[in-house]
Amino acid sequence: MTTHVNKIHYVTTITKVARDLGEDEDWLRDVANEMEIEDGAIWAFGVGEDGVQAFTDFGIERLIELIQVYKDNPELIKRWSTA
């Protein structure tokens, strides 16, 4: 019998990713909103917490790609935010 072993050892919160990348956290939340678990985005919960978005290393790479897309096309966030 083979048992699946999760290969993710840690995740990084959106607050730390925003600080490390020099991006506004609220804007980054808008960008990351479209990410799914397959993109390396997860929610972490603790006692008495609402939860925080966090990313695997792959998720951070994917997020950096999305940041570039939205910086190249800033109207995408405006259209999404007003929809």
C-alpha positions in Angstrom: 0.0 0.0 0.0 1.3 3.4 -1.0 0.6 6.4 1.2 0.5 9.9 -0.3 2.9 12.3 1.5 2.3 16.0 1.1 5.4 17.7 -0.3 4.4 21.2 0.9 6.4 22.0 4.1 5.4 25.6 4.5 3.4 28.4 3.0 3.9 32.2 3.1 1.2 34.6 4.1 -0.1 37.3 1.7 1.2 39.9 4.2 4.7 38.7 3.9 4.5 38.2 0.2 3.3 41.8 -0.3 6.1 43.1 1.9 8.8 40.9 0.2 7.6 42.0 -3.3 7.1 45.7 -2.3 3.4 45.6 -3.3 0.3 47.0 -1.6 -1.4 44.2 0.3 -4.9 45.2 -0.6 -4.1 45.4 -4.3 -2.3 42.1 -4.1 -5.5 40.5 -2.6 -7.4 41.7 -5.6 -4.8 40.1 -7.9 -4.7 36.9 -5.9 -8.5 36.6 -5.7 -8.6 34.6 -9.0 -6.1 32.0 -7.8 -7.2 28.5 -6.9 -5.5 25.7 -4.9 -4.0 24.4 -8.1 -2.2 27.7 -8.4 -0.6 27.3 -5.0 -3.0 29.5 -3.1 -4.6 28.2 0.2 -6.3 29.6 3.3 -4.8 29.0 6.7 -7.0 29.1 9.8 -6.0 29.3 13.5 -7.9 29.5 16.8 -10.2 32.5 16.8 -9.0 33.7 13.3 -11.0 34.3 10.2 -8.2 32.9 8.1 -5.4 34.3 6.0 -4.5 33.7 2.4 -1.1 32.0 1.9 1.0 30.7 -0.9 3.3 27.8 -1.7 6.5 28.6 -3.5 4.7 27.7 -6.8 1.9 30.0 -5.7 4.3 32.9 -5.3 5.7 32.3 -8.7 2.2 32.3 -10.2 1.3 35.4 -8.2 4.3 37.2 -9.6 3.1 36.3 -13.1 -0.3 37.7 -12.4 1.2 40.9 -10.9 2.9 41.5 -14.3 -0.3 40.8 -16.2 -2.2 43.4 -14.0 0.6 45.9 -14.2 0.7 45.6 -17.9 -3.1 46.0 -18.0 -4.2 48.0 -15.0 -7.8 48.4 -16.3 -8.3 44.7 -15.6 -8.5 45.3 -11.9 -10.8 48.3 -12.3 -13.2 46.3 -14.4 -13.1 43.4 -11.9 -13.6 45.7 -8.9 -16.6 47.5 -10.4 -18.3 44.4 -11.7 
